[in-house]
Amino acid sequence: MAGNHSDLPSLPLRLTPLQIVGLRDPEEGGWSRLRTLQYAGLHQMGLTRTIAHLLAAVIALGLFMGDVPLWQILIWLVTLGLALANGHRIDRSLADIGRRSMTREDFRRQALGVAACAFVWAFALTLFAPHGDSGEQLALWTLIAMLIAGSTATMSAAPIGAITFATVAGGAAALNFLFRGQIEFAAAVIAFLAVAIGGTLTAARTYLSARIAEAGVAEKDEVVSLLLREFQENEADWLWQVDVNRRVRSASPRFAYALGSEPDTINGKSLIELIAGESWASGKFAPSLHELTQMLTRRENFSNMLVQVDIAGGRRWWELSGTPITDSKGNFAGFRGVGSDVTEQRESDEKIAYLARYDTLTGLPNRLMLTEALGEAMRYADQWKTSCAFLMVDLDRFKSVNDSLGHQIGDRLLAQVSKRLQSVMTENEKCGRLGGDEFAIVIRDAADKDRIEKVATTVIKALSQPYDVDNHTLYIGASIGSAVGPRDGTTVETLMRNADLALYRAKDDGGGEYRTYEPSLHADAEERRRLELALRHAVGRNELLLNFQPVVSAKDEQVVSFEALLRWNSAEHGFVSPGKFIPLAEDTRLIVPIGEWVLHEACRHAVKWPSDMKVAVNVSGEQLLEPGFSESVVRALADSGLPANRLEVEVTESIFLRDARTARQALEEIMALGCSIALDDFGTGYSSLGYLRKLHFSTIKVDRSFVQGAAQGSRESLAIIRAVVAMAQSLDMATTAEGTETKEEVELVRSLGCDKIQGYFFGRPIGAEEALELVRKRRIVAA
């Protein structure tokens, strides 16, 4: 046996119905072998089928005896007997099919034998039915239907016979009913035939699958028995022996099996020729074959030598050990040794080694291999007194793609990113994936400092081009930080850490940037670490407080609401700018507990204001997407007693890039409570027009950059403000102009149609008590 069972298809069985019944050659496995498996046990049920037909014939005669001419009955009985005898003879001829191969002639004869029997019953319908009433006709059809069902059950091994019988006999019955105008009976017959044929195919597939499995197990058992027998006899995987001319002598059966040949065919042949395969003719041997040849030439002992062989079964790996042998006179007589096939073990070792050094998703080198490459580059730089470089690459906006479209799209996007990254590498650079959406590049020789920047800018440009993934056009970017060795670090760990610090600076500067390492970044990182540690304890130490900036009506300049603004007076760092600690809180997810504190505190203060005064609270994407955010809003309103219609939640456009569905659901739940929603920084980030249609925001806030631009005569800013105001009015939403600092700016935004105004002109952010006092004074003046 060759060891691979190519004449058997693999399981689960994927043959078509025509291949199952034998009318088409299978793509996998031999036609003859499959038919042999099917028909090997067919003869065992032959006598049962014959008796069933005879009993049915007796019943049919009982129904029509006296109505049908006797000579017709006799002719039909003789014909049926001959057909049954012929079928039984054919079945008996297949009794030895397990010891020989099934031929197409055997297949054709068996099918025709069944067809002959089916035609006899079809003639019964034609001859007998006209002489009987409807009940007798139905009784005859019932007999035939029982025979069809019986053939389905007993001939599933040979489905062509069961299908032939059902088609011929059942088709005759359907035509008989149609000619008599009994369309409903004809339809019932056709339906029954469809079920019978479908059942036959299903049963045949199941039967054939079971026989294939049995045959496969039997073949494997035979191979295992052979291997075990040889192992017990030889006490090794297999033995090999060559003479002084390196020709095989006394080949063991197991050695011949390993070569895919018989012992007689390999005795006397060159060992190297047998295992060299196609390379024998060209003379271009694998290095391991050269090594084996040298050992045999030098007549040296060798042990556990790994040799690549090319034999009939394909490329394999053998582990050989050999010892020189001598004759009775002490002369060199050749080599004798043992060997084993270690292909699977080697492939497994290679796969493990690959997985340990390469990223399975992108095929790029992983962190381990990049670390090794950087270490090698640093040794090269030290040896030749040059420089190397390490670049950290982080994808911008990848998380939003992953969150909104799912991990499968994200994985395909990463695969495309890796291809683009590889396409811009030269022999001097090696790129790899560190994990997640982080990649890295090792530049072996970075003596040319401009080369580092050129690589970085090329990568950013390549990765920022649009991607087409599953009919989605995606836009992301890349930020890069670099460190040069040995200038920025003399160890791999130091260089990687410093490149990471440079990458953080690039991300902090807005993304899509390239930054180099500077010593001051260490101080920045340390400050950030200390700031984060202090921020974690800010709520517990009562270091956070709220300021409130008034928002006035554009018509009468009366205060209509306050925006709650978070401030931090740290015991360690003093007053910390919101622009500094709020991004830190979002990066570390501290914004979630801090945001909940802001919500409760703002409601607690707002309940003291007049009943028509609202408070606006900014909510970050991290906070909004947190499970149970709407419950935290309910708790804040309940604990403070503030009516829901007096709380306005402000969100920015960026929340819809993270998880649009969850964000929309959370906002709809808040609106259902009675709270209003304001869209902040409209037009400065991503397009929100789709969400303006789906969600009814109460207010759209015009960013201060447009207000200042319009005041300076910018036609674009003026056009944007006019468009936002017109759109808001058509959607029954209010507009708030932010950042107004001069009387001219106030008059301008009022003339442009803004409903509310916010800015230093009407008041800077003030404490809660001052805000309450401001409201009282404004109300007194207005009165």
VOGU-3710 file (C-alpha; in Angstrom, 3 decimals, decimal comma):
1> magnhsdlps> 0,000/0,000/0,000  1,217/3,465/-0,750  -0,072/4,881/2,455  -2,582/7,292/0,981  -6,029/6,042/0,054  -6,538/7,973/-3,176  -9,279/5,564/-4,383  -11,534/6,649/-1,515  -13,109/10,121/-1,315  -12,719/12,095/1,885
11> lplrltplqi> -15,456/12,421/4,467  -17,869/14,119/4,871  -18,990/12,887/1,468  -19,440/15,684/-1,093  -20,551/13,658/-4,123  -23,369/14,898/-6,357  -26,526/12,757/-6,779  -25,333/11,587/-10,217  -21,992/10,563/-8,713  -23,787/8,745/-5,878
21> vglrdpeegg> -25,883/6,631/-8,227  -22,912/5,983/-10,538  -23,956/7,906/-13,660  -20,970/10,278/-13,394  -17,382/9,701/-12,360  -16,540/11,252/-8,973  -13,928/14,017/-8,739  -12,448/12,281/-5,704  -12,049/8,498/-5,489  -12,414/5,797/-8,137
31> wsrlrtlqya> -15,766/4,954/-9,784  -15,089/1,232/-9,614  -14,044/1,312/-5,951  -17,192/3,216/-4,925  -19,503/0,854/-6,866  -17,728/-2,132/-5,279  -18,413/-0,735/-1,830  -22,086/-0,159/-2,754  -22,873/-3,486/-4,419  -20,837/-5,839/-2,215
41> glhqmgltrt> -23,816/-6,695/0,005  -26,601/-6,374/-2,567  -27,037/-10,127/-3,085  -27,914/-10,662/0,577  -31,378/-9,118/0,088  -32,014/-10,656/-3,360  -34,221/-13,531/-2,153  -36,253/-11,158/0,042  -36,963/-8,865/-2,907  -38,001/-11,846/-5,080
51> iahllaavia> -40,437/-13,139/-2,458  -41,912/-9,639/-2,025  -42,610/-9,396/-5,770  -44,206/-12,859/-5,838  -46,500/-12,026/-2,911  -47,491/-8,797/-4,619  -48,223/-10,754/-7,804  -50,488/-13,199/-5,908  -52,441/-10,284/-4,411  -52,746/-8,621/-7,826
61> lglfmgdvpl> -54,129/-11,843/-9,337  -56,641/-12,082/-6,506  -57,863/-8,599/-7,364  -58,279/-9,126/-11,093  -58,869/-12,882/-11,501  -62,082/-13,353/-13,422  -61,976/-9,841/-14,819  -58,842/-10,143/-16,934  -58,549/-12,787/-19,657  -56,671/-15,825/-18,393
71> wqiliwlvtl> -54,168/-15,815/-21,259  -53,130/-12,267/-20,410  -52,632/-13,220/-16,775  -50,528/-16,246/-17,734  -48,330/-14,204/-20,092  -47,825/-11,553/-17,406  -46,960/-14,169/-14,741  -44,415/-15,865/-17,009  -42,846/-12,504/-17,878  -42,643/-11,508/-14,217
81> glalanghri> -41,095/-14,865/-13,314  -38,451/-14,512/-16,002  -37,657/-10,949/-14,913  -37,361/-11,996/-11,258  -35,187/-14,991/-12,131  -32,920/-12,785/-14,243  -32,645/-10,225/-11,451  -31,856/-12,883/-8,862  -29,174/-14,344/-11,167  -27,593/-10,910/-11,618
91> drsladigrr> -27,598/-10,304/-7,847  -25,929/-13,683/-7,256  -23,256/-12,837/-9,828  -22,306/-9,864/-7,673  -21,766/-12,007/-4,580  -17,998/-12,020/-5,146  -17,772/-8,327/-5,937  -15,845/-7,726/-2,702  -12,969/-9,824/-4,081  -12,867/-8,182/-7,496
101> smtredfrrq> -13,582/-4,777/-8,998  -17,033/-3,677/-10,095  -17,192/-3,096/-13,845  -19,439/-0,779/-15,777  -20,941/-3,858/-17,474  -21,913/-5,232/-14,023  -23,465/-1,859/-13,220  -25,422/-1,751/-16,511  -26,700/-5,338/-16,223  -27,977/-4,832/-12,697
111> algvaacafv> -29,805/-1,613/-13,637  -31,368/-3,230/-16,713  -32,448/-6,243/-14,653  -34,351/-4,004/-12,262  -35,778/-2,016/-15,176  -37,136/-5,227/-16,750  -38,996/-6,063/-13,560  -40,326/-2,509/-13,342  -41,681/-2,676/-16,914  -43,550/-5,916/-16,073
121> wafaltlfap> -45,385/-4,099/-13,286  -45,966/-1,144/-15,592  -47,616/-3,566/-18,064  -49,803/-4,842/-15,213  -51,174/-1,345/-14,801  -51,853/-1,148/-18,526  -53,368/-4,639/-18,875  -55,276/-5,059/-15,619  -56,495/-1,593/-14,710  -59,022/-1,212/-17,553
131> hgdsgeqlal> -60,808/-4,352/-16,290  -61,206/-3,180/-12,698  -63,017/-0,423/-10,869  -61,394/2,569/-9,110  -60,901/0,632/-5,890  -59,062/-2,195/-7,656  -56,935/0,285/-9,557  -55,960/2,025/-6,314  -55,236/-1,347/-4,718  -52,909/-2,234/-7,606
141> wtliamliag> -51,135/1,122/-7,263  -50,821/0,506/-3,518  -49,077/-2,819/-4,233  -46,662/-1,111/-6,610  -46,086/1,735/-4,111  -45,197/-0,857/-1,455  -42,718/-2,453/-3,858  -41,196/0,981/-4,559  -40,883/1,643/-0,814  -39,394/-1,795/-0,323
151> statmsaapi> -36,813/-1,247/-3,069  -35,893/2,104/-1,494  -35,213/0,322/1,794  -33,482/-2,805/0,453  -31,620/-1,323/-2,518  -30,136/1,864/-1,005  -26,765/0,238/-1,644  -27,554/0,283/-5,379  -29,608/3,476/-5,774  -29,739/3,317/-9,583
161> gaitfatvag> -31,921/0,166/-9,312  -34,323/1,670/-6,751  -34,604/4,918/-8,750  -35,161/3,014/-12,004  -37,918/0,863/-10,497  -39,630/3,876/-8,939  -39,396/5,950/-12,127  -40,697/3,246/-14,523  -43,433/1,696/-12,366  -44,448/4,959/-10,708
171> gaaalnflfr> -44,388/6,852/-13,995  -46,714/4,265/-15,552  -49,122/4,655/-12,618  -49,115/8,463/-12,950  -49,833/8,248/-16,697  -52,607/5,730/-16,050  -54,338/8,095/-13,620  -53,896/11,044/-15,993  -55,526/9,168/-18,910  -58,512/8,441/-16,678
181> gqiefaaavi> -58,792/12,096/-15,634  -57,792/11,383/-12,044  -55,392/14,293/-11,807  -55,295/14,369/-8,010  -54,172/10,731/-7,893  -51,533/11,417/-10,536  -50,210/14,337/-8,503  -50,108/12,169/-5,387  -48,145/9,504/-7,287  -45,603/12,092/-8,510
191> aflavaiggt> -45,200/13,481/-4,986  -44,684/9,963/-3,660  -42,046/9,300/-6,326  -40,184/12,518/-5,425  -40,093/11,497/-1,759  -39,031/7,936/-2,632  -36,228/9,056/-4,943  -35,056/11,693/-2,451  -35,084/9,114/0,317  -33,149/6,684/-1,862
201> ltaartylsa> -30,427/9,267/-2,520  -30,183/10,176/1,173  -30,017/6,533/2,227  -27,454/5,805/-0,500  -25,235/8,692/0,629  -25,435/7,510/4,257  -24,708/3,907/3,298  -21,795/4,859/1,048  -20,324/7,149/3,725  -20,438/4,312/6,240
211> riaeagvaek> -18,776/1,889/3,812  -16,067/4,425/2,943  -15,388/4,967/6,631  -15,195/1,204/7,199  -12,882/0,754/4,233  -10,648/3,603/5,394  -10,417/2,164/8,888  -9,632/-1,264/7,455  -6,855/0,109/5,257  -5,388/2,087/8,124
221> devvslllre> -5,548/-0,957/10,367  -3,705/-2,929/7,698  -0,958/-0,297/7,446  -0,655/-0,041/11,238  -0,418/-3,823/11,539  2,311/-3,873/8,910  4,286/-1,132/10,648  3,931/-2,754/14,044  4,987/-6,130/12,642  8,077/-4,650/11,027
231> fqeneadwlw> 8,879/-2,646/14,160  8,753/-5,810/16,270  10,919/-7,630/13,744  13,496/-4,909/13,175  13,374/-3,105/16,523  13,572/0,188/14,604  11,504/2,297/12,224  13,258/0,646/9,327  16,635/-0,756/8,417  18,746/0,222/5,441
241> qvdvnrrvrs> 21,977/-1,165/4,042  24,268/-0,232/1,121  27,383/-1,807/-0,355  30,705/-0,147/-1,123  29,140/1,467/-4,202  26,267/2,863/-2,097  23,772/0,510/-3,702  20,893/-0,810/-1,637  21,280/-4,347/-0,315  18,787/-6,577/1,557
251> asprfayalg> 16,082/-3,901/1,573  13,641/-4,433/4,418  9,919/-4,287/3,592  9,527/-1,221/5,749  12,390/0,633/4,047  10,832/-0,185/0,688  7,485/1,055/2,013  9,088/4,350/3,019  10,327/4,704/-0,580  6,921/3,777/-1,970
261> sepdtingks> 8,292/0,698/-3,733  8,725/-3,039/-3,339  11,962/-4,534/-1,917  12,789/-6,302/-5,200  12,575/-3,062/-7,193  15,036/-1,104/-5,060  17,681/-3,733/-4,373  20,842/-2,897/-6,343  19,895/0,743/-6,938  21,876/3,745/-5,714
271> lieliagesw> 20,603/5,036/-2,377  21,304/8,661/-3,306  19,501/8,247/-6,641  16,462/6,758/-4,914  16,076/9,631/-2,475  17,303/12,523/-4,678  14,215/12,506/-6,904  14,296/14,962/-9,819  17,502/16,568/-8,556  19,427/13,399/-9,513
281> asgkfapslh> 19,329/14,300/-13,195  20,325/17,935/-12,639  22,924/17,200/-9,967  21,612/20,085/-7,838  21,200/18,236/-4,571  19,827/19,560/-1,326  22,595/20,451/1,188  21,547/17,566/3,431  22,124/15,084/0,560  25,609/16,517/0,025
291> eltqmltrre> 26,303/16,016/3,709  25,036/12,405/3,585  27,172/11,688/0,508  30,261/13,076/2,224  29,650/10,904/5,292  29,310/7,809/3,130  32,418/8,757/1,168  34,491/9,361/4,323  33,100/6,151/5,850  32,252/7,946/9,081
301> nfsnmlvqvd> 29,611/7,111/11,644  26,684/9,500/11,734  23,655/9,728/13,949  20,241/11,406/13,643  21,163/13,198/10,419  18,217/15,130/8,980  17,996/14,469/5,229  15,616/15,940/2,681  14,325/13,254/0,300  12,169/13,471/-2,823
311> iaggrrwwel> 10,245/10,265/-3,408  7,011/9,271/-5,088  4,953/10,564/-2,191  6,548/14,008/-2,478  9,163/15,818/-0,411  9,849/14,174/2,933  12,316/14,494/5,772  14,181/11,439/7,067  16,316/11,050/10,149  19,145/8,616/9,350
321> sgtpitdskg> 21,836/6,963/11,420  24,538/4,791/9,873  27,637/2,776/10,710  30,312/1,399/8,351  30,356/-2,432/8,134  33,213/-4,790/7,284  33,397/-8,287/5,889  35,026/-11,322/7,522  38,440/-10,099/6,382  37,963/-6,647/7,860
331> nfagfrgvgs> 37,446/-4,928/4,518  34,926/-2,120/4,174  31,663/-3,629/2,924  29,278/-0,665/3,016  26,946/0,925/5,526  24,128/-0,319/7,677  21,762/1,880/9,637  18,294/2,792/10,769  15,988/5,558/9,646  12,645/7,130/10,325
341> dvteqresde> 10,312/9,567/8,599  10,121/12,784/10,663  8,274/14,911/8,124  5,276/15,625/10,330  7,456/16,451/13,308  9,579/18,821/11,222  6,542/20,511/9,689  5,081/20,892/13,166  8,347/22,369/14,425  8,492/24,718/11,440
351> kiaylarydt> 4,896/25,799/12,031  5,555/26,445/15,714  8,698/28,386/14,815  6,729/30,398/12,241  3,932/31,186/14,675  6,508/32,250/17,247  8,086/34,765/14,869  5,348/35,880/12,467  1,968/37,526/12,882  -0,765/35,117/11,736
361> ltglpnrlml> -3,133/37,845/10,493  -0,765/39,889/8,323  2,130/37,481/7,764  4,536/40,194/8,927  7,278/39,611/11,507  5,887/39,881/15,022  7,231/41,655/18,091  9,750/38,885/18,847  11,248/38,945/15,363  11,304/42,746/15,254
371> tealgeamry> 13,103/42,787/18,587  15,679/40,361/17,213  16,053/42,429/14,023  16,566/45,605/16,061  19,147/43,857/18,218  20,997/42,731/15,095  20,811/46,260/13,642  22,258/47,711/16,864  25,132/45,202/16,785  25,774/46,125/13,152
381> adqwktscaf> 25,752/49,819/14,047  28,167/49,235/16,900  30,512/47,156/14,737  30,656/49,596/11,836  30,288/52,792/13,884  27,078/53,801/12,129  23,442/54,283/13,174  20,230/52,301/13,079  16,653/53,406/13,663  13,398/52,075/15,057
391> lmvdldrfks> 10,066/53,532/13,905  6,797/52,950/15,738  3,730/53,213/13,477  0,228/53,639/14,897  -2,911/53,768/12,732  -5,136/56,818/13,148  -8,913/56,292/13,308  -8,574/52,516/13,075  -10,473/51,964/16,326  -13,513/53,766/14,928
401> vndslghqig> -13,514/51,409/11,904  -13,167/48,373/14,138  -15,942/49,523/16,485  -18,408/50,603/13,808  -17,901/47,916/11,112  -16,696/44,976/13,202  -13,489/43,035/13,735  -13,691/41,131/10,436  -13,560/44,361/8,437  -10,843/45,584/10,799
411> drllaqvskr> -8,772/42,449/10,202  -9,076/42,776/6,430  -8,073/46,410/6,695  -4,976/45,448/8,712  -4,069/42,916/6,020  -4,199/45,661/3,372  -2,169/47,975/5,592  0,530/45,313/5,920  0,732/44,897/2,129  1,147/48,633/1,625
421> lqsvmtenek> 3,755/48,757/4,358  5,729/45,950/2,742  5,491/47,586/-0,682  7,480/50,653/0,426  10,216/48,736/2,247  13,704/48,232/0,805  16,360/45,662/1,726  17,582/48,102/4,357  14,244/48,081/6,221  12,167/45,410/7,890
431> cgrlggdefa> 8,568/46,053/8,927  6,378/44,055/11,280  3,312/44,142/13,476  3,653/44,711/17,212  -0,014/43,977/17,923  -3,419/45,616/17,494  -3,029/48,535/15,095  0,638/49,117/15,960  3,391/48,375/13,464  7,127/48,993/13,509
441> ivirdaadkd> 10,032/49,419/11,102  13,688/48,592/11,715  16,167/50,550/9,574  19,422/48,607/9,628  21,689/51,385/8,346  20,450/54,870/9,257  23,670/56,809/8,690  21,696/59,011/6,289  19,378/60,868/8,693  17,219/62,055/5,804
451> riekvattvi> 16,483/58,416/5,032  14,550/58,024/8,298  12,289/60,972/7,562  11,829/59,832/3,970  10,724/56,365/5,120  8,326/57,890/7,661  6,704/60,330/5,241  6,431/57,639/2,554  4,693/55,294/4,999  2,278/57,980/6,199
461> kalsqpydvd> 1,398/58,874/2,607  0,929/55,227/1,588  -1,208/54,295/4,593  -3,378/57,431/4,298  -4,718/56,538/0,845  -8,345/55,233/0,805  -8,962/51,511/1,289  -11,643/49,394/-0,375  -12,733/46,655/2,044  -15,908/44,628/1,350
471> nhtlyigasi> -17,523/47,501/-0,588  -16,587/49,986/2,153  -14,318/52,909/1,275  -12,289/53,529/4,414  -10,013/56,392/5,344  -7,421/56,046/8,069  -3,974/57,499/8,591  -0,765/56,835/10,442  1,370/58,509/13,087  5,053/57,653/13,449
481> gsavgprdgt> 7,654/58,129/16,147  11,320/57,267/15,700  14,420/56,754/17,784  17,976/56,450/16,481  20,496/54,065/17,959  22,876/54,330/19,647  22,209/58,065/20,044  18,752/57,643/21,628  19,450/54,359/23,380  22,081/51,664/23,603
491> tvetlmrnad> 19,667/48,776/24,264  16,746/47,401/22,355  14,328/48,140/25,193  15,485/51,748/25,525  15,260/52,420/21,809  11,759/50,941/21,559  10,570/52,905/24,597  11,950/56,161/23,227  10,370/55,564/19,814  7,080/54,984/21,634
501> lalyrakddg> 7,462/58,343/23,411  8,010/60,032/20,059  4,939/58,263/18,671  2,875/59,539/21,598  3,972/63,074/20,783  2,937/62,566/17,137  -0,508/61,335/18,244  -0,786/64,186/20,734  -0,104/66,666/17,946  -3,214/65,534/16,103
511> ggeyrtyeps> -2,144/62,391/14,266  -0,872/61,930/10,745  2,480/63,303/11,934  6,066/62,104/12,232  8,085/62,981/15,337  11,607/62,108/16,420  12,664/61,315/19,948  13,862/64,165/22,145  15,183/63,866/25,710  12,471/66,260/26,889
521> lhadaeerrr> 9,861/63,629/26,056  10,936/61,682/29,124  10,049/64,624/31,292  6,709/64,950/29,492  6,000/61,261/30,033  6,883/61,485/33,700  4,681/64,540/34,094  1,831/62,712/32,395  2,298/59,725/34,690  2,235/61,906/37,808
531> lelalrhavg> -0,732/63,858/36,439  -2,651/60,641/35,790  -1,912/59,387/39,305  -3,160/62,647/40,811  -6,247/62,653/38,575  -7,225/59,197/39,830  -7,624/60,672/43,317  -9,079/64,044/42,301  -12,732/63,156/42,993  -11,984/61,581/46,351
541> rnelllnfqp> -9,909/64,577/47,425  -12,591/67,094/46,358  -10,179/68,744/43,935  -12,675/68,970/41,091  -15,141/71,828/40,789  -17,584/73,187/38,253  -17,685/76,583/36,654  -20,697/77,801/34,717  -20,653/79,979/31,600  -23,857/81,831/30,758
551> vvsakdeqvv> -25,709/81,360/27,485  -27,972/84,297/26,575  -30,857/84,825/24,237  -29,862/86,699/21,078  -33,085/88,755/21,267  -32,994/90,246/24,764  -29,622/89,021/26,081  -31,303/87,327/29,035  -29,523/84,294/30,499  -31,370/81,156/29,379
561> sfeallrwns> -28,898/78,494/30,475  -25,424/77,759/31,769  -22,847/75,382/30,403  -21,118/73,384/33,153  -17,334/73,428/32,690  -15,006/71,142/34,639  -12,000/72,595/36,495  -9,245/70,884/38,502  -7,355/72,507/41,331  -4,763/69,827/42,186
571> aehgfvspgk> -3,056/69,910/45,569  0,135/68,737/43,836  -0,018/70,498/40,454  -2,182/73,547/41,176  -4,764/74,613/38,598  -4,485/72,241/35,626  -5,767/73,320/32,215  -8,819/71,388/30,968  -7,042/71,055/27,643  -4,414/69,065/29,476
581> fiplaedtrl> -6,299/66,852/31,903  -9,506/66,108/29,956  -7,673/64,324/27,037  -5,724/62,436/29,716  -8,969/61,426/31,416  -10,373/60,200/28,092  -7,236/58,199/27,245  -7,290/56,481/30,643  -11,119/56,135/30,777  -11,130/58,146/34,000
591> ivpigewvlh> -13,598/60,356/32,146  -16,355/57,826/32,961  -16,371/58,252/36,784  -15,417/61,935/36,492  -18,201/62,525/33,967  -20,743/60,919/36,294  -19,584/63,218/39,100  -19,982/66,258/36,795  -23,499/65,169/35,875  -24,615/64,843/39,494
601> eacrhavkwp> -22,894/68,066/40,574  -24,364/70,127/37,706  -27,890/68,908/38,467  -27,389/69,612/42,186  -26,531/73,246/41,472  -29,038/73,786/38,646  -32,015/72,839/40,817  -31,419/76,084/42,773  -31,852/78,238/39,669  -35,163/79,574/38,309
611> sdmkvavnvs> -37,411/76,913/36,839  -36,917/78,090/33,236  -33,123/77,911/33,450  -31,293/74,966/31,864  -27,881/73,477/32,551  -25,766/72,001/29,742  -23,355/69,161/30,527  -20,684/67,932/28,108  -20,607/64,134/27,731  -17,632/62,339/26,149
621> geqllepgfs> -17,899/59,380/23,820  -16,383/57,052/26,433  -19,082/58,076/28,894  -21,984/57,953/26,435  -21,085/54,477/25,166  -20,743/53,095/28,686  -23,501/50,513/29,391  -26,160/52,006/31,637  -25,372/55,658/30,852  -29,056/56,558/30,732
631> esvvralads> -29,477/55,037/34,215  -26,758/57,374/35,526  -28,696/60,340/34,075  -31,848/59,127/35,818  -29,967/58,841/39,126  -28,523/62,342/38,785  -31,992/63,819/38,118  -33,611/61,809/40,908  -30,928/62,592/43,497  -31,035/66,325/42,753
641> glpanrleve> -34,744/66,709/42,035  -33,986/68,544/38,758  -36,719/68,140/36,090  -35,450/66,318/33,017  -36,422/69,172/30,682  -33,875/71,412/32,411  -30,905/69,177/31,568  -29,224/69,531/28,192  -26,604/66,946/27,210  -23,902/68,214/24,845
651> vtesiflrda> -22,136/65,727/22,536  -19,651/66,151/19,692  -19,773/64,645/16,228  -16,955/62,200/17,007  -19,221/59,949/19,124  -20,839/58,614/15,960  -17,526/57,288/14,651  -17,032/55,013/17,649  -20,295/53,077/17,697  -23,071/54,912/15,878
661> rtarqaleei> -25,799/52,432/16,824  -25,038/52,454/20,569  -24,588/56,243/20,595  -27,918/56,789/18,869  -29,681/54,374/21,231  -28,227/56,103/24,301  -29,261/59,549/23,040  -32,778/58,347/22,219  -33,122/56,976/25,764  -32,044/60,342/27,202
671> malgcsiald> -34,488/62,212/24,944  -37,236/59,841/26,071  -36,607/61,025/29,635  -37,343/64,584/28,536  -33,766/65,855/28,342  -32,598/67,878/25,352  -29,506/67,148/23,223  -27,083/69,717/21,819  -24,581/68,983/19,048  -21,314/70,753/19,891
681> dfgtgysslg> -18,499/71,803/17,509  -20,723/71,194/14,501  -18,811/71,163/11,224  -15,317/71,001/12,706  -14,930/67,234/12,606  -16,914/64,648/10,653  -20,130/64,940/8,708  -23,183/64,687/10,971  -25,884/65,468/8,410  -27,139/61,884/8,503
691> ylrklhfsti> -27,541/62,010/12,255  -29,334/65,372/12,139  -31,972/63,584/10,087  -32,207/60,603/12,450  -31,958/62,416/15,813  -33,822/65,559/16,796  -31,192/67,704/18,473  -32,509/70,680/20,417  -29,501/72,863/19,650  -26,658/73,052/17,154
701> kvdrsfvqga> -23,640/74,938/18,466  -21,610/76,951/15,945  -17,917/76,609/16,776  -15,983/79,727/17,807  -13,585/79,310/14,870  -16,433/80,108/12,448  -17,586/83,040/14,576  -14,116/84,587/14,660  -13,577/83,869/10,974  -16,848/85,565/10,067
711> aqgsreslai> -15,934/88,612/12,192  -12,673/88,866/10,248  -14,524/88,847/6,933  -14,051/85,206/5,962  -16,590/84,437/3,242  -16,336/80,705/3,966  -17,117/81,173/7,686  -20,049/83,462/6,889  -21,434/80,937/4,406  -21,078/78,093/6,914
721> iravvamaqs> -22,894/79,991/9,694  -25,718/80,989/7,317  -26,043/77,368/6,149  -26,095/75,995/9,711  -28,731/78,547/10,797  -30,923/77,827/7,775  -30,634/74,079/8,255  -31,390/74,336/11,990  -34,472/76,485/11,343  -35,778/74,013/8,775
731> ldmattaegt> -35,315/71,177/11,286  -36,883/73,165/14,141  -33,603/73,344/16,061  -31,975/76,283/17,852  -28,458/77,575/17,157  -25,891/78,791/19,675  -22,872/80,851/18,586  -19,832/80,055/20,741  -16,783/82,176/21,517  -18,222/85,688/21,065
741> etkeevelvr> -15,799/88,136/22,677  -16,646/91,520/21,140  -19,751/93,579/20,522  -19,112/93,355/16,785  -19,138/89,553/16,945  -22,379/89,622/18,961  -24,093/91,881/16,434  -22,820/89,757/13,580  -24,117/86,410/14,844  -27,400/88,053/15,843
751> slgcdkiqgy> -27,789/89,416/12,318  -27,012/85,980/10,895  -29,979/84,523/12,791  -28,375/82,657/15,728  -30,878/82,075/18,551  -28,423/82,000/21,483  -24,986/83,426/22,158  -22,204/82,241/24,419  -18,808/83,821/25,023  -16,625/86,068/27,150
761> ffgrpigaee> -18,606/89,139/26,069  -21,470/87,990/28,263  -19,376/86,358/30,941  -16,491/84,079/31,655  -17,029/80,744/33,452  -17,867/81,463/37,106  -18,535/79,476/40,267  -21,933/78,047/41,171  -22,787/80,754/43,718  -21,735/83,515/41,337
771> alelvrkrri> -23,872/81,980/38,621  -26,910/82,031/40,913  -26,234/85,667/41,839  -25,838/86,589/38,137  -29,237/85,122/37,353  -30,868/87,082/40,142  -29,308/90,375/39,036  -30,277/89,849/35,389  -33,845/89,046/36,415  -34,055/92,164/38,613
781> vaa> -32,729/94,385/35,801  -35,135/92,814/33,335  -38,022/93,382/35,726
//
